[in-house]
Amino acid sequence: MTIEISNEPENFASFEHLGWEAVSGGYEQYFVPLTQQSVVPLLDATRIASGMTLLDVCSGPGLIAAAAARRGANATGLDFSAEAVRIAHRNYPDIEFQEGDAQALAFDDNCFDAVICGYGIIHVPDPAKVLAEMIRVLKPGGRMAASVWQAPGEDNGFGLMFDAINAHADLSIALPHGPDFFQFSGNGNLAAALEISGLSDIEVSPVSQTWELDAPATLVNCFMEGAVRTRGLLLAQTDPVRQQVFAAITAAMAQYKSTDGSYRVPMPAFIGSGTK
């Protein structure tokens, strides 16, 4: 495969950076109960164990680094958002978190036993650069792992969200061009990306995840307060159009209502890993 990159990388990087400065707190509130479900499989994919060194790229609120530290690893987290780094330091003051560019990691070659990126390669202008940098700082024989969302479908939350957006939103509104958010989600694409990046012993596994929400409107809040690209698109709509989208999302959430009154939305992911 050819890994797609942004055709306006500086604008897209600025858009993402400003977005994450604004929504990192919302991401922690809404997305952490979901994304924490893939932390253990990510650590297992890198065979992380006590005494190993780990770099958590695009570390966000610090879940992966903290879980690695609980296994006895020496973990370092890196994120380009100062707000995300602040939140991670608040949550895990004994772990090192620092600001940095995932496309130009400020670490020497071959210095980490394992490198992980949880849902980060889908938010950068040039995912191939991030993969290359993760491999560069990884020791020979070490393992790297990354998680991505599965593609929107009839039976998951991204499908519900984008069905409503595609049906009602004005998609001609221009945002800074970013790589296809789901380019690694197709059949074999994540494995192919890891292979062309130079890894061997590649493994890709699906991860079933469920977002437990208390009300249909909470899904709207999740994306409006804890996401960047979808939030940007929705904020650019007129208020009547945005309300149409929200109403369609709320109506579609009925299919996920449980007998206890909560809503359990499938949000599956893929975890890919390989050895340097």
Secondary structure, 3 states (H helix, E strand, C coil): CCCCCCCCHHHHHHHHHHHHHHHHHHHHHHCHHHHHHHHHHHHHHCCCCCCCEEEEECCCCCHHHHHHHHCCCEEEEEECCHHHHHHHHHHCCCCEEEECCCCCCCCCCCCEEEEEEECCCCCCCCHHHHHHHHHHHEEEEEEEEEEEECCCCCCCHHHHHHHHHHHHCCCCCCCCCCCCCCCCCCCCHHHHHHHHCCCEEEEEEEECCEEEECCHHHHHHHHHHHCCHHHHHHHCCCHHHHHHHHHHHHHHHHHHECCCCCEEEECCEEEEEEEC
